[in-house]
Amino acid sequence: MTADLVAIARRPRSRRPAGFCATYLISLFFVLPVFVFASPYAAVGGMTAAHGLQYLVLVSNISLIGGAALNAASHLHGAGHWGTSCSAATSARSWRTS
């Protein structure tokens, strides 16, 4: 663990952006309860709580991104090629049947 911290500290600042460092350190410290607590139950309890928090953060991010994408898509009323191709197909169909 110490070697990993030293390795990330030695990287040039341009090669260790904040998002990368946060993700790397959280991943590194995820197993820390195993080494800190003497009781295996406390260690497993800490890892279970961390896993639950990780799940909540992941689901929240996915739902925010998905909601933003659906919001953007819902404002495309008649814009783009869909409106044009649908009206062209309807015109061609009505022309052939008449």
N, C-alpha and C positions, 0 to 999 in steps of 0.2 A: 504494500500500500504506500509506503514511504517512497519507494522507487517511482511509482506512478505519479505521485505529487511532484517529485523532483523533475521528472521527465516533462510534465506539462508546464512547470515553472520555467524550464530552460528553453522552451520554444520561443521563437521570436513573436513579438506582440501581434504581428500581422497574421501569424498562423494559429492564433488562439483567440478567436472571437468570443464574445461574452456568451452567446447561445451554446457554442461548443463546450466551453468551460463549465457552464452550469449543468448541461446534460452529462458530461463526463464525470463531474464530481458527484452528482446525485447517483449515477450508476456505480461509482466507486464506493460510496458510503452506504449503499443499500444493504450490504452484508455486514455492516459495522456492528449491529446488535449481537451477532454470533460471537464476536470477539470481546464485547464489552461486558455482557451479563454472564454471571456464573450459572444461573438457572437456565436450562434449555427452554422452559416454558416462557420465561420473560423474553428470550431471544426470538422465539417463534411468534410470540404476541406482537413484538415490535415489528417484525417483518410482515406480519399479517396486516397490521395497521398501515404500514408503508405501502403495501400492495393495494389496499383499499383506496388510499389517497391517490396513488398513481392511476388507478382505474377511473376515479372521479375526474381527475384532470384530463385524462385522455378522452373520456366521453364528452366532457364539457367542450373541449377544443373541437372535436369532430362535429358536435351539434352546432356550435357557433359558425364554423366554416360552412357546414351544410345549409344552415339557415340563411347565411349571407348569399350563398349560391342560388338558393331557391328564391330569395327576395329579388336578386338581380334578374333571374330568368322570368319572374312573373311580370316584369315591367317591359317585356318585349312584345307588346300587343301590335301585331301586324307589321312589325319592323323586320327587315332582313328578307331573305329569300323565301321564307315559308308563305307569306301572304301572296307573293307574286306567283309562286309555283302552284299554289292551291287554286287561285283564280284562273290561271292559264289552263290547268287541268279541267276545271269546271266548264270553261268556255269550249274547250276542245270536245268534251263529252257531249255538251248540249248541241254543238254543231253537227256531230256525227249522228245524233238521234233525230234531228229535225229533217 
